[in-house]
Amino acid sequence: MTQAAKVRAMSVLIIRASKRFAIRRKVSLRTAETRAVDGLMVELSAEGCRITNLGSTPFAIGEAVTIATEDDELRGRVRWVREGVAGIRLDAALHLGDLAQLVSRSRDGEALRFGT
């Protein structure tokens, strides 16, 4: 790894405001126009999440969305998008207890018991 790559990797770790947790949870991502797309939440923090498997559905940066599961509903805004993947910043940060419960309910297997 080059020195520049090491610096970039290190700076990403320093910039993150909240600890992220690897999870696996089916979700539906809805916009204000009631357009819904099924996806898979694979990363969660107190302030946001990453959702994959969204297909080619276009989401706009800043667009208001609702993340729905069978027992939870979170509101946020699209922070970034790539092919089939979106980063969502939650409108209201999760309290520690709520985050712990959501992570616990969303884990699938021993490998996902550690924060990322």
N, C-alpha and C positions, 0 to 999 in steps of 0.2 A: 504494500500500500504506500502510495506516495505521501510526502509530508502534507501536501495540500489536501489530499483526501482525508488524512487523519484529522486535520484542523476542521474540515467541514463536518466530519462525523462527530467530533467533540463538541462543536458549537451547537449541533442539533440537540445533544443531550442537555446542554446548559440552557437552551432557549425554552424548553418545555416547561410550562407553568404547573402542570398537574401530572401526577403519576398515571400511567396508562396501563390498562389491564387487558390481557388477551382473553377474549370470550368467543362464544359461538351462539348466536341467537337469530332466529328468523324474524324479520321485521317487514313492515309495509311502510314505505316512505310516501307520504301524501303531500301534495301542494295545496295552496288555497283554492285552486280550480278543481279540487277533488280528484285530480289525477293521482292514481296510486300505482306504485311499482314495488314488487316484492324484491327483497334483498337479504343480505346476511351481515349482521353487525359483528365485526371481528375485533374491534378495539373500542374501549370505553374509558373515559376519564370523568372527573367531576364536572368538566366544562364542555365535553364534546365526545364525538365518536366517529368511527370510520365504518362505512357501509360498503360492501362489495356486492357483486352479482346483480348489478342494476341494469345490465344490458346496455343498449344504445340510447336509452331515454335521456334526452338532454335536460339538465338542471342548470339554472343560472346562478352564478355566484351572488349571494345576498338574498336569494329566494327563500321565503318563509316555508318551512316544512313541518310536518308532524310525523314522528316516528312511532308507529304503533306495533305492539306485540299482543299476545293473547291476554296479558294482564297488566301492561304498562303503556303509558302514552307520554311522550316527551316532545316538547316544541323547541324548534331552533331555526337556524339559518344556514344555508349552504355556504361553507367557507372556501372550499376548493372542489374541483371535479377533474377526473381523468376518465379514460375509457372504462365504464362500468363500475367506477368507484367514486365515492363522495365523502368529503369530510364535513361534519356538521358541528357547528358551535351551538350549544344549548342556550336558550334564552335566559334560563335561571340555572345556576350551578347546582349540582346535586349535593345534598347534605351527606356527610360521611356515612351515616347509617343507611340512607337510601342507596348510596353507591355500593356499599358492601352487600346489601340484599340483592341488588340487581346483578352484580358480578356473580354472587353465589348461585343465583337462579339461572345464569347464562353460561356457566362453565360446563364443558363437556370433556371430561377426561383428566387424568393426572398431569399431563403436559401443560395444561392451561392454568395451573395454580399459582403462577408467578407473575408479578407485574412486569411490564415491558418498558 
